[in-house]
Each structure stands twice: as structure tokens, then as C-alpha cells.
């Protein structure tokens, strides 16, 4: 698959659904206007096939940036922890990033990058 399975991985998590609703408030790149808090967005910031010399790549590695927004630090942190814990079952956290700009919404943001591996069928 040429798109990492972030959406389905997180939708299947009871802990994430408890924080972000069902269906979860998670979107690629940008949330729709008026989205309720908390919510999260994700963006691919890098990746490459798993290279082997003797055969086609068996999988793809992805670096995905997740940004979580909440009404305040407590709400954003609870959602970010649920997302982090679920994604760490499938990959690893690469970096914790500076807090994103709130674009004058007053929301509190937490941003981190995760490395995921997707095995090809």
C-alpha cells in the first residue's frame, strides 16, 4: 500500500476511540473547519521501500507526523498518549517536535513523528 495505514490502525484502537470519538476525529493533513476537540491530523514526512539486493522490497518504511489538538494541555496530552501507545505497538517514535502554531484558535497542540513499516502483500 502506498499510503501508511495510520487511519485504520488508530480507528481499531478502543483507547484512541475513547479520546477522539467513533469514528475518530483524525484526518490526513488538515482537519475540516469546525472539527470538535480533541482531534489529530497526520502527514507523511518521509519514507522509502525496504531495499534488498537480491529481490523486490518486502515492505515500505514510513515516517508519519502526527499532530494532536485539544482545548488545553491535559486534553491534548490524553489523546496524544493514546495515539502514541497504539502506534508504538506497530512502530517507533522518531521525534517529539516543537508545539505547533495554534492559528489563533486557542487550541493546544502536541506533535511527534512515528516510524511505521508496512509489509507488502
C-alpha positions in Angstrom: 0.0 0.0 0.0 1.4 3.4 -1.0 -0.3 5.2 2.0 0.5 4.2 5.6 -2.4 2.6 7.5 -2.5 5.2 10.2 -6.2 5.8 9.9 -7.2 2.1 10.2 -4.6 1.4 12.9 -6.0 4.2 15.1 -9.7 3.6 14.3 -9.3 0.0 15.6 -8.0 1.2 19.0 -10.5 1.4 21.8 -8.2 3.8 23.7 -8.0 6.2 20.7 -11.7 6.0 20.1 -12.3 6.9 23.8 -10.3 10.1 23.2 -11.2 11.0 19.6 -14.7 9.6 19.2 -16.1 7.0 16.8 -15.4 7.4 14.0 -12.2 9.0 15.2 -11.5 12.7 14.6 -8.3 12.0 12.6 -7.6 13.4 9.1 -4.7 13.4 6.6 -3.0 16.8 6.6 -5.8 19.2 7.7 -8.9 18.8 9.8 -12.2 20.1 8.4 -13.3 23.5 9.6 -15.3 23.4 12.9 -13.9 20.0 13.9 -14.5 19.2 17.6 -11.6 18.9 20.0 -9.6 16.9 20.6 -8.7 15.8 17.1 -5.5 14.7 15.3 -4.0 15.1 11.8 -1.3 13.1 10.1 1.1 13.7 7.3 3.8 11.6 5.6 7.1 13.4 6.0 9.3 10.7 4.6 9.7 7.1 3.7 11.3 4.5 1.4 11.0 0.9 0.3 12.9 -1.6 2.4 15.7 -2.3 -0.1 17.1 -5.8 -0.7 19.8 -6.6 -3.2 18.5 -9.9 -4.4 14.7 -9.4 -4.6 12.0 -6.8 -4.7 11.4 -4.8 -1.5 9.2 -6.7 1.0 7.8 -3.6 2.6 7.8 0.2 2.9 9.0 2.3 5.7 7.1 5.5 6.6 7.8 8.5 8.7 4.5 10.0 9.7 4.0 13.3 11.6 1.0 13.2 14.0 -0.3 16.5 15.4 -2.9 16.3 18.2 -5.1 19.3 19.2 -7.0 19.8 22.4 -8.8 22.5 24.4 -5.7 22.6 26.7 -2.6 20.6 27.5 -4.5 18.0 29.6 -6.9 17.1 26.8 -4.3 17.1 24.0 -1.9 15.0 26.2 -4.5 12.4 26.9 -5.3 12.0 23.2 -1.6 12.1 22.2 -0.7 9.4 24.8 -3.5 7.1 23.4 -2.2 7.6 19.8 1.4 7.2 20.8 0.8 4.0 22.7 -1.2 2.4 19.8 1.4 3.4 17.2 4.3 2.2 19.3 2.7 -1.3 19.0 3.4 -1.1 15.3 6.4 1.2 15.0 8.6 3.6 17.0 8.5 7.2 17.9 11.2 9.1 15.9 11.0 12.5 17.5 8.9 14.8 19.6 8.6 18.1 17.8 8.0 21.7 18.9 4.4 22.6 19.7 2.6 23.7 16.5 1.2 27.1 15.9 -2.5 27.3 17.0 -3.5 29.6 14.1 -5.3 31.8 16.7 -7.8 29.1 17.6 -6.5 28.9 21.2 -6.1 25.1 20.9 -3.1 23.3 22.4 -1.0 21.2 20.1 1.3 18.2 20.5 3.4 17.0 17.6 5.5 13.9 17.1 6.9 11.7 14.3 6.5 7.9 14.2 8.3 5.3 12.0 6.0 2.6 10.6 6.7 -0.4 8.5 4.1 -1.7 6.0 4.8 -5.3 4.7 3.8 -5.7 1.1 1.3 -8.5 0.2 
